[in-house]
Amino acid sequence: MWVLPLAWVSELRSAGQWGWVLGQPWVPQQAQLPLGWFVLQAVIFSVLLVVLLHSVVNTLAGPLRVLSSTEGILQLHIPSTLLTVAALLIVSWRQVSPNAQHHLTYPGGPMNTGSQLDTPASPPRSADSPARSRDRHPKRWQRAGLWTVFSLAGLLLLGWLGLQVSPAPFPAVPGTAGVPESIPLPPNLPVPVERFFRLTYGERIPVITSAVITGRATIRPIPGGPTLPARFRFIHEAGHNYRHYIEATWFGLPILRVNESYLDGVSRIELPWQKSEGNLQTAQASNLGLWAETTSMPAVFLIDPRVRWQAVDDATALLIVPFGQAHETFVVRFDPATGRPTLLESMRFKGETDTHKTLWSNELRQWGSFGGVTLPRIGTATWQDDGTPWAVFTTESIDLNTNVRQSVRARGL
C-alpha cells in the first residue's frame, strides 16, 4: 500500500527541480516556504511513515507469528514508534545542516552538482558574510522546529483518529442453547430484591449454568493513560469460573490483547506489562469480578445456594457471595422508580501487592432486552481513588446455557 507514494517521491527526485523529501521541502529550490506548506508537508510525511511502518508490521506478523501474544505486539509497535521519532529527528537535522545542497546558492543560479570545480557553467561561489550567515541560521532552526512540531502533531492527530474507530464485533457464538429449567421465586427476599426478580422473571426463575457475554467497550488499562476502543468476550461457568478475552484496537486493528481467567479459585492474568498467577489479592479481585458480571444472568443469585441476600431498606440490600471458604459482600442499590439495581459496591484489592482494599463500584447505566428478558446493557467499573470509570462495557449479546467447558479454559477468542 506504500509503494505508490514512494514511487511518486522518486519521480519528484528525478525531475531535477525538486529535492530529497528528507533533505528539503517539496518545493523548487529557490521558492520561499510558507507556514501552511510546512503543516501540509508534515502531516503527509507522518501519514506516509505510519502507513509504511504498519505495512511492514503486517508483512512480518504472519511469518514471525509475533502478534499471537501481547509481548509480540510490544516487540513490533514500540520499535515502530522509535523509528518514527528517529525519522523526525533526521528530518530536523537535514533541515538545519549547513551542508545541505539547498543552502548553497550562487549569484547566477543553483549550484552545478555535476562538478566541484568552478567552470564557466558554474560561476565562482559567493562567500556569505558572517552577519548574513548568522541571520540564516536562526531561520534554519525555526524551520526545523516547525517541521518537528507539525510532524509530531500529525502523528498525534493520526493516533487520535485511530482511537475514534470502533472495532467490529466478535463473531456470534456457535450452537444453540436448550430451554432452561426453572424454579419458583424463593420466599422471604428483601423488598427491593423481590421486586426486581418479579419484574425480570415473574414467578419462576430460570436455571442458568453458563453465559457468554459479548460486546464492545472503552477501556483505560493504564491510570491516566488514553482511553482505547475495545471488544470483549466474557465466558462464565455460572458462579464458579470465568475467562475474559479483550482486544483494544486502533483503526479497528488489535494493538493490545488481554487474557484473564479465574478457574477453580486460581486467578491468571496476562497483560503486556504484567503476568500473574495464583496471587491471593488477584484471586479476591477476580472473584468479585465474577459475581459483578453475574448481573448479566441475575437468576444465578437465587439458584446458587451459597449466595444470600440481606435486607437494608426499601432501596438497598446486601449481596453475600462465596470466596473459597469465606465470603465477600456487595452493597446493591436499587432505583425506586424502575425497581432495577443501579449500583454495586464492594471492597476489592486493586493491585497484587496491596495490603488495603479500595472501594470498587459497578454502575448499571442502561438496560436492554436479551432473549425477551431485560438485562444490563451498559455498565461501568470505577475505582474510588480514580474517580472516573476505567472501563465502560456495552453488552451486545448474551448466550445462556451453552457448552463452555472447553472454551472457558482456552485462550484467545
C-alpha positions, -999 to 999 in steps of 0.1 A, spaced: 0 0 0 30 23 4 47 15 -30 28 42 -49 37 71 -25 74 61 -27 73 59 -65 57 94 -66 86 107 -44 111 91 -68 95 109 -98 98 142 -79 135 135 -73 142 126 -109 126 159 -122 157 178 -113 140 208 -98 129 190 -67 150 180 -37 150 149 -15 119 146 6 140 142 37 166 168 26 145 198 18 108 208 13 88 196 -17 91 229 -34 115 243 -60 149 251 -45 146 289 -49 110 292 -36 100 306 -3 84 281 22 51 293 37 39 281 71 9 264 56 31 243 34 51 231 64 19 220 80 7 201 50 41 185 44 45 174 80 11 158 81 16 140 47 50 128 58 36 115 91 8 96 75 31 80 49 56 70 75 29 54 97 14 36 68 48 23 58 56 10 93 22 -6 97 26 -24 63 60 -37 74 45 -49 107 16 -67 90 40 -83 65 62 -97 92 34 -107 116 25 -139 97 59 -155 93 72 -145 127 39 -153 145 46 -125 170 11 -109 171 -3 -140 187 9 -127 221 9 -94 239 47 -94 240 48 -96 202 26 -65 200 51 -46 221 81 -60 201 67 -45 169 48 -14 179 74 1 202 102 -1 176 78 14 151 73 44 173 110 47 179 117 46 142 91 73 136 107 96 162 142 89 147 129 98 112 116 131 125 150 139 141 167 131 108 144 154 90 152 182 115 189 176 112 189 178 74 168 209 75 194 228 96 225 211 82 248 237 66 260 211 41 225 207 26 226 215 -11 196 239 -10 216 262 14 244 267 -12 235 293 -38 253 312 -65 248 346 -79 240 331 -113 216 304 -100 216 269 -84 249 250 -78 260 227 -106 263 194 -88 279 177 -117 314 190 -108 330 205 -77 354 227 -99 344 262 -110 336 263 -147 320 289 -170 288 270 -165 293 271 -128 302 306 -116 325 312 -86 310 307 -52 298 338 -35 311 337 1 285 347 26 294 373 51 295 363 88 265 386 95 245 371 67 253 335 78 243 344 114 210 357 100 202 325 82 210 300 110 180 310 132 158 306 102 171 270 97 164 262 133 129 278 131 122 257 100 135 225 118 114 233 148 83 238 128 89 206 109 93 186 141 63 202 158 39 197 129 51 162 122 45 152 158 12 170 157 3 150 126 12 117 144 -9 128 174 -38 136 151 -35 103 134 -33 85 167 -64 103 180 -83 95 148 -75 58 152 -89 57 187 -122 71 174 -129 40 153 -150 13 170 -138 -23 163 -160 -48 145 -179 -71 170 -167 -106 177 -184 -133 157 -216 -149 171 -213 -178 195 -219 -211 176 -245 -236 188 -279 -231 204 -290 -233 240 -317 -255 252 -348 -244 271 -337 -239 307 -354 -255 337 -370 -232 362 -377 -230 400 -403 -209 419 -393 -175 431 -379 -181 466 -398 -166 495 -386 -141 522 -364 -120 499 -356 -83 508 -383 -60 494 -362 -44 466 -348 -78 456 -382 -95 453 -395 -66 433 -366 -68 409 -368 -105 403 -406 -104 398 -401 -76 373 -374 -95 354 -386 -131 355 -420 -133 370 -429 -161 394 -404 -187 380 -366 -183 379 -346 -200 351 -318 -223 360 -287 -208 343 -255 -228 342 -233 -207 318 -232 -175 299 -212 -160 270 -213 -122 272 -200 -104 241 -198 -67 233 -177 -36 228 -161 -13 253 -138 16 260 -110 9 285 -82 28 302 -58 0 312 -32 24 325 -44 50 351 -41 85 335 -35 69 301 -55 71 269 -90 56 266 -89 28 240 -118 13 220 -121 -25 226 -142 -56 220 -147 -83 246 -160 -117 253 -166 -130 288 -173 -167 293 -188 -179 326 -195 -212 342 -221 -196 364 -209 -188 399 -177 -208 396 -153 -199 367 -148 -173 340 -124 -163 313 -121 -128 298 -107 -120 264 -104 -83 254 -88 -67 224 -81 -30 224 -79 -16 189 -66 13 168 -84 19 135 -102 -13 143 -69 -33 144 -58 -51 176 -30 -34 194 -35 -49 229 -48 -83 239 -58 -93 274 -63 -129 286 -76 -132 321 -92 -161 339 -105 -173 373 -106 -211 373 -111 -233 403 -103 -204 426 -70 -196 409 -66 -163 390 -44 -158 359 -38 -126 341 -18 -117 310 -11 -81 302 18 -66 282 32 -52 314 20 -79 339 17 -116 343 3 -131 374 -10 -165 385 -21 -177 419 -19 -144 437 -43 -141 467 -51 -104 461 -58 -110 424 -80 -140 433 -101 -119 456 -105 -92 429 -113 -118 403 -139 -134 425 -157 -101 429 -154 -96 392 -171 -129 386 -201 -120 408 -204 -84 395 -207 -98 359 -233 -122 371 -257 -92 369 -260 -103 332 -276 -135 344 -291 -124 377 -311 -157 382 -278 -172 394 -281 -150 426 -312 -171 435 -304 -205 423 -269 -208 438 -273 -220 474 -241 -203 485 -255 -168 477 -275 -149 503 -294 -116 503 -297 -94 534 -322 -65 538 -311 -30 544 -340 -7 533 -365 -4 505 -338 7 480 -307 -12 493 -297 -48 500 -266 -67 508 -255 -94 484 -233 -120 501 -213 -142 478 -188 -171 484 -150 -167 482 -134 -201 489 -144 -210 524 -151 -173 532 -174 -147 517 -175 -112 502 -202 -86 503 -217 -62 478 -239 -33 487 -266 -33 460 -286 -1 454 -319 -1 435 -337 26 416 -371 31 434 -387 43 401 -377 13 379 -371 -14 405 -338 -23 389 -303 -22 406 -282 8 396 -250 3 416 -229 -25 432 -202 -15 456 -175 -37 472 -141 -36 488 -115 -50 464 -78 -53 461 -66 -30 433 -30 -44 430 -15 -78 437 8 -63 463 -18 -42 481 -25 -47 517 -56 -25 519 -87 -28 498 -102 0 476 -139 8 471 -149 -6 437 -181 5 421 -201 -11 392 -227 11 378 -255 -3 357 -263 26 334 -286 12 308 -308 -19 304 -319 -37 272 -338 -68 261 -318 -100 256 -339 -130 246 -370 -113 259 -355 -106 293 -345 -71 304 -308 -72 315 -279 -47 319 -267 -34 286 -242 -7 296 -221 -10 328 -190 7 342 -162 -2 366 -147 25 388 -120 27 415 -128 52 441 -93 68 440 -95 72 403 -129 90 403 -138 81 367 -146 47 352 -116 28 338 -140 7 316 -174 12 301 -188 -21 287 -217 -23 262 -231 -57 260 -244 -68 226 -253 -104 231 -258 -128 260 -258 -166 252 -270 -187 281 -266 -224 289 -242 -232 260 -214 -257 264 -184 -237 277 -165 -265 294 -136 -262 269 -138 -225 259 -137 -212 294 -103 -229 298 -90 -219 263 -70 -188 254 -79 -160 229 -111 -159 210 
